[in-house]
Amino acid sequence: MAMITPAATLAVVIVGFPYNNSPTSDLSSYMRDTNAHMREMRSDIKDLLKAEMGRIDAELRSLDARIDRNHSEMLTRFASLDRRMDKIETRMDSLETRMSHIETQLGLNRG
């Protein structure tokens, strides 16, 4: 009888150990699956962000090119307006000179 008690205890421990460890292995398996899923989600988000950043970068380059074109066009138009203003000012100076000459001939002096 003395031999049966330690053998029974040993049998209970041998049968109970895998039974008690199965929730631990289930939790471990769940954690591994969760970690794998999180890595996959991180990779997907990283790829999505890279694609979105590439799209935004291309859009910014396109806008930058349009701004450069518009800037050049504005500079051209301002130069044209400046030339036209110079012509008008020259014409006005010429008219003022002629007006002054006519007034002098007529004896009208502007103060």
C-alpha positions in Angstrom: 0.0 0.0 0.0 2.9 2.3 0.6 3.9 1.9 -3.0 0.4 2.7 -4.4 0.1 6.1 -2.8 3.3 7.6 -4.5 2.4 5.9 -7.8 -1.2 7.3 -7.6 0.2 10.8 -6.9 2.6 10.4 -9.8 -0.2 9.3 -12.1 -2.3 12.2 -11.1 0.6 14.6 -11.7 1.4 13.1 -15.1 -2.3 13.3 -16.3 -2.9 16.7 -14.7 0.2 18.5 -16.1 -0.8 18.4 -19.7 -4.4 19.3 -18.8 -3.3 22.3 -16.8 -0.8 23.4 -19.4 -3.3 23.3 -22.3 -4.8 26.8 -21.5 -1.3 28.1 -21.3 -0.5 26.7 -24.7 -3.9 28.1 -26.0 -3.0 31.5 -24.6 0.5 31.3 -26.1 -1.0 30.3 -29.5 -3.5 33.1 -29.3 -0.7 35.6 -28.5 1.4 34.3 -31.4 -1.6 34.7 -33.8 -2.4 38.2 -32.4 1.3 39.2 -32.9 1.3 37.9 -36.4 -2.0 39.7 -37.2 -0.6 42.9 -35.7 2.6 42.6 -37.8 0.5 42.1 -40.9 -1.7 45.1 -40.1 1.4 47.2 -39.5 2.8 46.1 -42.8 -0.5 46.9 -44.6 -0.7 50.3 -43.0 2.9 51.0 -43.8 2.3 50.1 -47.5 -0.9 52.2 -47.5 1.0 55.2 -46.1 3.8 54.8 -48.6 1.3 54.7 -51.5 -0.6 57.7 -50.2 2.6 59.7 -49.6 3.7 58.9 -53.2 0.3 60.2 -54.5 0.6 63.3 -52.4 4.2 63.9 -53.6 3.2 63.5 -57.2 0.3 65.9 -56.7 2.6 68.5 -55.0 5.0 68.2 -57.9 2.2 68.9 -60.4 1.0 71.9 -58.4 4.6 73.2 -58.2 4.9 72.9 -61.9 1.6 74.8 -62.4 2.7 77.5 -60.0 6.0 77.9 -61.9 4.1 78.2 -65.2 1.6 80.7 -63.8 4.5 82.7 -62.2 6.3 82.9 -65.5 3.1 83.9 -67.3 2.4 86.6 -64.7 6.0 88.0 -65.0 5.5 88.2 -68.8 2.2 90.0 -68.4 3.6 92.4 -65.8 6.5 93.2 -68.2 4.0 93.9 -71.0 2.0 96.1 -68.7 5.2 97.9 -67.6 6.1 98.6 -71.3 2.6 99.9 -72.0 2.8 102.1 -68.9 6.1 103.4 -70.1 4.6 104.2 -73.5 1.7 106.0 -71.9 4.0 108.0 -69.6 6.2 109.0 -72.6 3.1 110.0 -74.5 1.8 112.0 -71.5 5.2 113.8 -71.2 5.1 114.6 -74.9 1.6 116.0 -74.6 2.6 118.1 -71.6 5.5 119.5 -73.5 3.3 120.3 -76.5 0.7 121.8 -74.2 3.3 123.9 -72.5 4.6 125.1 -75.9 1.1 126.0 -77.1 0.3 127.9 -73.8 3.6 129.8 -74.2 2.7 130.8 -77.8 -0.8 131.9 -76.7 0.6 133.8 -73.8 -1.0 131.6 -71.2 1.3 130.8 -68.4 0.4 128.0 -66.1 1.6 128.6 -62.5 
